[in-house]
Amino acid sequence: MANFVLVHGAYQGAWVYARVARQLRAAGHEVFTPTLTGLGERAHLVHCGINLDTHIQDIINVFNYENITEAILCGHSYGGTVITGVANAIGERIRSLCYIDAYAPQAGQSLFSITGADIAHAFLDQANEHGGVI
C-alpha cells in the first residue's frame, strides 16, 4: 500500500480531503492530511510572518515526525507551490508528486510570477488592508 500526503490550497484546511482520505484509508493506504500554519483550524496562528517557507516546513515536519518515506505527495492549488518546495528539500523521501488543479512552479518562479501582475496586485492590496496577511 502507499503513503499519501495531501496538501490543501490557500484559504482551506485538511478538511477538504476528508472524503478522499476516508476512501484511500478504506483501500488500505496510509494518509496524512496536515493543515498549514495559519489556515483552517490553525487560523488562530495566523500572522504576517507566515510564508511559503513556513508551509514547506510544516509538511517537512509531518514527514519527519511520522517517519514518512516513499510518499505520494499531492497538492491542490497553492499546495502545488508547497509540494514543489518540499520535493526540493526532501525529494529522496517522495515517490511521486501529484498536482491537483495546482500551481506547478518551475525553478525561479514565484506564485506572483505565475499568476500575473493583476492577481499579484490584488494579493498585495489585500495584505496591505489586513496588516500583512492575505
C-alpha positions as CSV (number, residue, x, y, z in Angstrom):
1,M,0.0,0.0,0.0
2,A,1.0,3.6,-0.5
3,N,1.7,6.6,1.8
4,F,-0.2,9.7,0.7
5,V,0.4,13.2,2.0
6,L,-2.3,15.6,0.8
7,V,-1.7,19.3,1.0
8,H,-4.6,21.7,0.7
9,G,-4.7,25.1,-1.0
10,A,-4.9,28.6,0.3
11,Y,-8.0,29.6,2.4
12,Q,-8.6,25.9,3.2
13,G,-7.6,23.2,5.7
14,A,-7.2,19.5,5.9
15,W,-11.0,19.1,6.0
16,V,-11.1,19.5,2.2
17,Y,-9.5,16.0,1.9
18,A,-11.8,14.2,4.4
19,R,-13.8,12.2,1.8
20,V,-10.8,11.2,-0.3
21,A,-8.8,10.4,2.8
22,R,-11.5,8.0,4.0
23,Q,-11.6,6.3,0.7
24,L,-7.8,5.9,0.5
25,R,-7.7,4.6,4.1
26,A,-10.5,2.1,3.3
27,A,-8.4,0.8,0.5
28,G,-5.5,0.2,2.9
29,H,-3.4,3.3,2.3
30,E,-1.7,5.5,4.9
31,V,-3.0,9.0,4.5
32,F,-1.8,12.3,6.1
33,T,-3.8,15.5,5.7
34,P,-2.0,18.3,7.7
35,T,-3.3,21.8,7.9
36,L,-0.9,24.5,7.0
37,T,0.0,27.1,9.7
38,G,-2.4,29.9,9.9
39,L,-5.1,28.2,7.8
40,G,-8.2,26.2,8.5
41,E,-8.4,25.0,12.2
42,R,-5.0,26.6,12.7
43,A,-6.2,30.1,11.7
44,H,-5.6,31.2,15.3
45,L,-1.8,31.0,14.5
46,V,-2.0,33.5,11.6
47,H,0.5,36.3,11.5
48,C,2.3,38.3,8.8
49,G,5.5,36.3,9.2
50,I,3.9,33.1,7.8
51,N,5.0,32.5,4.2
52,L,5.7,29.7,1.7
53,D,8.8,28.6,3.7
54,T,6.6,28.1,6.8
55,H,4.2,25.9,4.9
56,I,7.1,23.9,3.3
57,Q,8.5,23.3,6.8
58,D,5.0,22.3,8.0
59,I,5.0,19.4,5.5
60,I,8.6,18.5,6.1
61,N,7.8,18.2,9.8
62,V,5.0,15.8,9.0
63,F,7.4,13.7,7.0
64,N,9.9,13.8,9.9
65,Y,7.6,13.2,12.8
66,E,5.6,10.5,11.1
67,N,8.7,8.9,9.5
68,I,7.2,9.0,6.1
69,T,9.1,7.7,3.1
70,E,8.1,6.6,-0.4
71,A,5.2,9.1,-0.3
72,I,2.8,10.2,-3.0
73,L,2.8,13.9,-2.2
74,C,-0.3,15.7,-3.6
75,G,-1.0,19.4,-3.6
76,H,-4.1,21.4,-4.6
77,S,-4.0,25.0,-5.9
78,Y,-1.5,26.9,-3.7
79,G,-0.5,23.5,-2.3
80,G,1.3,22.9,-5.6
81,T,3.9,25.5,-4.6
82,V,4.2,23.9,-1.2
83,I,4.8,20.4,-2.5
84,T,7.4,21.7,-5.1
85,G,9.4,23.2,-2.2
86,V,9.1,20.0,-0.1
87,A,10.3,17.9,-3.1
88,N,13.3,20.2,-3.5
89,A,14.2,19.8,0.2
90,I,13.4,16.1,0.8
91,G,12.9,14.6,-2.7
92,E,14.5,11.3,-1.6
93,R,11.5,10.6,0.6
94,I,9.0,11.2,-2.2
95,R,7.9,8.6,-4.7
96,S,5.8,11.0,-6.8
97,L,4.2,14.4,-7.0
98,C,0.6,14.9,-7.9
99,Y,-0.6,18.4,-8.8
100,I,-4.4,18.6,-8.4
101,D,-5.5,21.8,-10.3
102,A,-2.4,23.3,-8.7
103,Y,0.4,25.7,-9.3
104,A,3.5,23.9,-10.6
105,P,6.3,26.4,-10.4
106,Q,9.5,26.0,-12.4
107,A,12.9,26.9,-11.0
108,G,12.9,30.6,-10.1
109,Q,9.2,31.2,-10.4
110,S,7.1,32.6,-7.6
111,L,3.4,32.4,-7.1
112,F,3.2,36.1,-8.2
113,S,5.1,35.4,-11.4
114,I,2.8,32.5,-12.2
115,T,-0.5,34.3,-11.5
116,G,0.5,37.5,-13.3
117,A,0.5,41.2,-12.3
118,D,-3.3,41.7,-11.7
119,I,-3.6,38.8,-9.3
120,A,-0.3,39.7,-7.6
121,H,-1.5,43.3,-7.1
122,A,-4.8,42.0,-5.6
123,F,-2.9,39.9,-3.1
124,L,-0.7,42.8,-2.2
125,D,-3.7,45.1,-1.8
126,Q,-5.4,42.5,0.5
127,A,-2.2,42.2,2.6
128,N,-2.0,46.0,2.9
129,E,-5.6,46.1,4.1
130,H,-5.1,43.3,6.7
131,G,-1.8,44.0,8.4
132,G,0.4,42.0,6.0
133,V,-1.9,38.9,6.0
134,I,-3.6,37.5,2.9
